Amino acid sequence: MKLQRKNRLRAIAAGALAVSGALVLTACGSDDNSSSGGGGDSKAAATIKCDGKGQLLASGSSAQKNAMDLWIKNYGGACKDTKLNYKATGSGAGIQEFLQGKTAFAGSDSALKPEEVTASEKVCKGGKAIDLPMVGGPIAVGFNVPGVDKLTLDADTLAKIFNSDIKEWNDPAIKKLNPDAKLPSLKIQAFHRSDESGTTDNFTKYLKAAAPKSWPHEPGKAWEGRGGQSADGSSGVSSQVKQVSGAISYFELSYATANSIKTVDLDTGASAPVQATVDNASKAISEAKIKGTGSDLALDLAYDTKAANAYPITLVTYEIACDKGNKAGTLAATKSFLTYIASEDGQTSLKELGYAPLPTEIATKVRESVKNLS
């Protein structure tokens, strides 16, 4: 039963990410349409209900970019009258464009702040923005240390590395966690996101929850740690880890898999270090509680969990939409697309991309919230 739940969790989470960046009404065409061509999955096409037509454009989370590409391909193959475009600008930029009325909805790797909900009332006439969890997955900590294939770190050590308090790979704290590793006398090159990012928000929430003494900064989309180097987007920081000897950074698992980057196992206090896998992320997400009210389904993730096989550095990408006051010209297509990605068929298509589905009970509530959008 737990395995079945994990499988569903993986599927749903993946779907949400795909959605978030996907749709935004645009007055003119876009060149970023390569993923919306035909050739979608035949099974998906048979289950998709196509409503509405026209161009939909969205921006936001880069963490869901890989999921979005597949979603657009499948949905676009079935619904020829709807053209989808997605730009992976980062969660912060995506939310800002939504609040400026430029998008039908946005993708974000963290829930809206109270002030953002208040600001949304100008766009959502008679309503407000809500958080719809769709795609989940592990935030991997990738590393490039010559001669080291397996590395275990804990929250305290990670906090000190990313705050420039541990600067060499053969530091005693790292040696203690990896007694059998041949750690070189090599400078640590810690990379963080230069753009505002929900991935950064979730990563720093983990550091603050699990190592509050070593991470003195408040969590947020903008990086607050001392020192280090920066790069734009998940693709940017993962590329740096791939290329730079001694590098370490954080990004969703799909980028590590695509670039053959080694990932850190976490010492969480459980009986054994926990690997960054979809199943282990699903285990952690299953412990989340809904903290939103009404149609808002913002989640409270257990970043400091010590449960066996629970990988705590996870993110859930939300689709940010108006509960009421959506633009009449895009409402039908938006609901159609979101309904598809939250469906069982939509979710299972993304398993192999490394995304973790949400729990069945949360997925059911997401579909109900989408149904009630107006």
Secondary structure, 3 states (H helix, E strand, C coil): CHHHHHHHHHHHHHHHHHHHCCCCECCCCCCCCHHHCCCCCHHHHHHCCCCCCEEEEEEECCCCHHHHHHHHHHHHHHCCCEEEEEECCCHHHHHHHHHCCCCCCEEECCCCCHHHHHHHCCCCCCCCEEEEEEEEEEEEEEEECCCCCCCEEEHHHHHHHHCCCCCECCCHHHHHHCCCCCCCCCECEEEEECCCCHHHHHHHHHHHHHCCCCCCCCCCCCCCCCCCEEECHHHHHHHHHHHCCCEEEEEEHHHHHHCCCEECEEECCCCCCECCCHHHHHHHHCCCEECCCCCCCCEECCCCCCCCCCCCCEEEEEEEEECCCCCHHHHHHHHHHHHHHCCHHHHHCCHHHCCECCCHHHHHHHHHHHHCCC
